[in-house]
Amino acid sequence: MMPHDVEVAVIGYGPVGTVLTGLLARRGVRVAAFERGADVFTLPRAAHFDAEIARTFQMLGAMEAILPSTAATSGMDFVDAEDRVLMSFEAEEDEIAEGWPRSFMFYQPDVERALRARVAELPSAAVHLEHEVLAVDDRGDGVAITVRDLPTGAERTVTAGYVVGCDGARSLVRTAMGTTLEDLAFDQPWLVVDVMLRGEAALPARPTQYCTPARPATFIPSAGAHRRWEFMLLPGEDAVTMETPERIRSLIRPWVDPDVVEIIRSAVYSFHALIARRWRSGRLLIAGDSAHQMPPFLGQGMCAGIRDAANLEWKLTRVLRGLSDPSLLDTYETERAPHVRQFIETAVSAGRIIQTTDPEEAAARDAFLLDRANDRPPTPTVPPIGPGLGNPAEPHRHARVAQPIDASGARRDDLLGDEVTLLVDRAAWSGLAPEARARAGALPVVDSDLLAPWLETLGVVAVVARPDRHVLASATAADGIATMVEACVRELAPAGG
Ligand SMILES: Cc1cc2nc3c(=O)[nH]c(=O)nc-3n(C[C@H](O)[C@H](O)[C@H](O)COP(=O)(O)OP(=O)(O)OC[C@H]3O[C@@H](n4cnc5c(N)ncnc54)[C@H](O)[C@@H]3O)c2cc1C
């Protein structure tokens, strides 16, 4: 067996690599992250995250520090060239309560710094900035990683049990896995402009998609004084001329006096829709933009990557601790890929509505949507994760576990623990015969009264909850609890043990 310097190496320390490093290190996994950059990426990118991501940040112990860099938002409007609302996505409370508002706007560099500060507190994480990974070699019993220290030029080899490529769109790990990206046919350049408000301006309170055929555009009221515009490039336009301050000032003038804002950054991006054909090969895995990319119209690209991290971290930990076979890691792709694909397809559909530049087509679209005030495209919901762990016949498999909230309004996810856990109605638990209770006690047991309303909503007396807050199995009666627990323990246990 090849000796490993670390249990997991995370390549790339963007938001996804940072969250994955933190979630693993919080469990005491020895993890090293390698990032070629010296600081967080400063070009304008993610501006929105959802309630599930807030809960993951909470799990990491970073949400309190992140909150000041965010603003909750109530939804998003799509308007035509005359400012008439064509359709809206609302961000009202989900029926599955994550315990956080459904949508947050945020300023990415501040949030990434808060995440990094949290990881720096965790002793089993080693973060190597200005270190470029040149090669990864899966030798079967471990992975050899060639790393260059960029300031000195020195190269060395680090060994790891597993490598997770969180190394973005041009992923080296994805290439090393020998997999490729499936192109879901979306490729459009947009200019993204971030500004700070320096005075009064009457701007929309909600993110707004301007479905204007002459120039499709997006406005995003971000946290604090941050505001963002995105402008679709038209045929013949190029990044260099679009990014000049004069051009940006003329583009934002219909909304705001350019003298009232300070342009802090801008970039032209090609928005893509791509998904990797494989997410794991032996000891190599990919997560985040290295595994999938989507146009940003739903604000879900980074969110999808953070969901990857939450799905993967506990499975990797179980495999490293010998509690599950490496085949558990195959459920990472089968659960995550269909979920991401659905988000990508919805983002592409939204993009096609927004990006219509043919005036006749746009007029037909507007008439169609304006006519159907009560029958417009619904607010996209978070799709279910794909098939993986659990019994396909289980009605609540993969439902989200609600966050317990106590009488003072405090979020009590801490009650649910960080392992695969039995969550059980207190009366059902105390009524169990000692023998059944001993069998069910093969998993950690939580019988808090705070769970009762949620269990009742599902019509069950107990669930087995995964650490990523998905239901693995449920029992409608107390006499099914022990059998349910045994089935879950069997499914997760190594084949030989
Ligand atoms: C305009 C725009 C708006 C967006 N808006 C949203 C939004 O509102 N909400 C949302 O959820 N998402 C949004 N996204 C998507 C989101 O920005 C990305 O999905 C997210 O940043 C991806 O994070 P990541 O950690 O996977 O990759 P990255 O942030 O790209 O990080 C990868 C890191 O890996 C490092 N790296 C790469 N190769 C190596 C190597 N060989 N060695 C060492 N380091 C390496 C890179 O330096 C980089 O820091 C938006 C994107 C764009 C472009």
The ligand as an SDF file (V2000), in Angstrom:
LIG
                    3D

 53 58  0  0  0  0  0  0  0  0999 V2000
  -20.9590   35.8420  -14.7690 C   0  0  0  0  0  0  0  0  0  0  0  0
  -21.1680   34.6690  -13.8840 C   0  0  0  0  0  0  0  0  0  0  0  0
  -22.1540   34.7210  -12.9270 C   0  0  0  0  0  0  0  0  0  0  0  0
  -22.3840   33.6260  -12.0950 C   0  0  0  0  0  0  0  0  0  0  0  0
  -23.3660   33.7150  -11.1530 N   0  0  0  0  0  0  0  0  0  0  0  0
  -23.5710   32.6810  -10.3250 C   0  0  0  0  0  0  0  0  0  0  0  0
  -24.5090   32.7940   -9.2640 C   0  0  0  0  0  0  0  0  0  0  0  0
  -25.1490   33.8100   -9.0810 O   0  0  0  0  0  0  0  0  0  0  0  0
  -24.6630   31.7240   -8.4370 N   0  0  0  0  0  0  0  0  0  0  0  0
  -23.9620   30.5800   -8.5840 C   0  0  0  0  0  0  0  0  0  0  0  0
  -24.1730   29.6520   -7.8060 O   0  0  0  0  0  0  0  0  0  0  0  0
  -23.0340   30.4720   -9.5640 N   0  0  0  0  0  0  0  0  0  0  0  0
  -22.8140   31.4870  -10.4240 C   0  0  0  0  0  0  0  0  0  0  0  0
  -21.8520   31.4020  -11.3730 N   0  0  0  0  0  0  0  0  0  0  0  0
  -21.0390   30.1820  -11.4760 C   0  0  0  0  0  0  0  0  0  0  0  0
  -19.9230   30.1770  -10.4250 C   0  0  0  0  0  0  0  0  0  0  0  0
  -19.1720   31.3540  -10.4800 O   0  0  0  0  0  0  0  0  0  0  0  0
  -19.0330   28.9900  -10.6370 C   0  0  0  0  0  0  0  0  0  0  0  0
  -19.8380   27.8370  -10.7990 O   0  0  0  0  0  0  0  0  0  0  0  0
  -18.1220   28.7850   -9.4350 C   0  0  0  0  0  0  0  0  0  0  0  0
  -17.2900   29.8890   -9.2470 O   0  0  0  0  0  0  0  0  0  0  0  0
  -17.2830   27.5430   -9.6510 C   0  0  0  0  0  0  0  0  0  0  0  0
  -16.5110   27.3200   -8.5190 O   0  0  0  0  0  0  0  0  0  0  0  0
  -15.3980   26.2030   -8.5200 P   0  0  0  0  0  0  0  0  0  0  0  0
  -14.7940   26.2640   -7.1640 O   0  0  0  0  0  0  0  0  0  0  0  0
  -15.9450   24.9270   -9.0310 O   0  0  0  0  0  0  0  0  0  0  0  0
  -14.3710   26.6620   -9.6380 O   0  0  0  0  0  0  0  0  0  0  0  0
  -13.4470   27.9690   -9.7000 P   0  0  0  0  0  0  0  0  0  0  0  0
  -14.0420   29.0850   -8.9190 O   0  0  0  0  0  0  0  0  0  0  0  0
  -13.1790   28.2020  -11.1400 O   0  0  0  0  0  0  0  0  0  0  0  0
  -12.1330   27.5450   -8.9610 O   0  0  0  0  0  0  0  0  0  0  0  0
  -11.2180   26.6670   -9.5440 C   0  0  0  0  0  0  0  0  0  0  0  0
   -9.8750   26.9880   -8.9210 C   0  0  0  0  0  0  0  0  0  0  0  0
   -8.9480   25.9850   -9.3020 O   0  0  0  0  0  0  0  0  0  0  0  0
   -7.6880   26.5900   -9.4830 C   0  0  0  0  0  0  0  0  0  0  0  0
   -6.8980   25.6960  -10.3350 N   0  0  0  0  0  0  0  0  0  0  0  0
   -7.2130   25.2460  -11.5760 C   0  0  0  0  0  0  0  0  0  0  0  0
   -6.2760   24.4040  -12.0340 N   0  0  0  0  0  0  0  0  0  0  0  0
   -5.3240   24.3100  -11.0470 C   0  0  0  0  0  0  0  0  0  0  0  0
   -4.1030   23.5950  -10.9250 C   0  0  0  0  0  0  0  0  0  0  0  0
   -3.6660   22.7890  -11.9060 N   0  0  0  0  0  0  0  0  0  0  0  0
   -3.3990   23.7400   -9.7970 N   0  0  0  0  0  0  0  0  0  0  0  0
   -3.8310   24.5470   -8.7920 C   0  0  0  0  0  0  0  0  0  0  0  0
   -4.9760   25.2600   -8.8540 N   0  0  0  0  0  0  0  0  0  0  0  0
   -5.7180   25.1290   -9.9750 C   0  0  0  0  0  0  0  0  0  0  0  0
   -8.0200   27.9220  -10.1410 C   0  0  0  0  0  0  0  0  0  0  0  0
   -6.9820   28.8580   -9.9560 O   0  0  0  0  0  0  0  0  0  0  0  0
   -9.2930   28.3100   -9.4020 C   0  0  0  0  0  0  0  0  0  0  0  0
   -9.0630   29.1130   -8.2770 O   0  0  0  0  0  0  0  0  0  0  0  0
  -21.6000   32.4720  -12.2220 C   0  0  0  0  0  0  0  0  0  0  0  0
  -20.5820   32.4340  -13.1860 C   0  0  0  0  0  0  0  0  0  0  0  0
  -20.3720   33.5160  -14.0030 C   0  0  0  0  0  0  0  0  0  0  0  0
  -19.2690   33.4580  -15.0120 C   0  0  0  0  0  0  0  0  0  0  0  0
  1  2  1  0
  2  3  1  0
  2 52  2  0
  3  4  2  0
  4  5  1  0
  4 50  1  0
  5  6  2  0
  6  7  1  0
  6 13  1  0
  7  8  2  0
  7  9  1  0
  9 10  1  0
 10 11  2  0
 10 12  1  0
 12 13  2  0
 13 14  1  0
 14 15  1  0
 14 50  1  0
 15 16  1  0
 16 17  1  0
 16 18  1  0
 18 19  1  0
 18 20  1  0
 20 21  1  0
 20 22  1  0
 22 23  1  0
 23 24  1  0
 24 25  2  0
 24 26  1  0
 24 27  1  0
 27 28  1  0
 28 29  2  0
 28 30  1  0
 28 31  1  0
 31 32  1  0
 32 33  1  0
 33 34  1  0
 33 48  1  0
 34 35  1  0
 35 36  1  0
 35 46  1  0
 36 37  1  0
 36 45  1  0
 37 38  2  0
 38 39  1  0
 39 40  1  0
 39 45  2  0
 40 41  1  0
 40 42  2  0
 42 43  1  0
 43 44  2  0
 44 45  1  0
 46 47  1  0
 46 48  1  0
 48 49  1  0
 50 51  2  0
 51 52  1  0
 52 53  1  0
M  END
$$$$
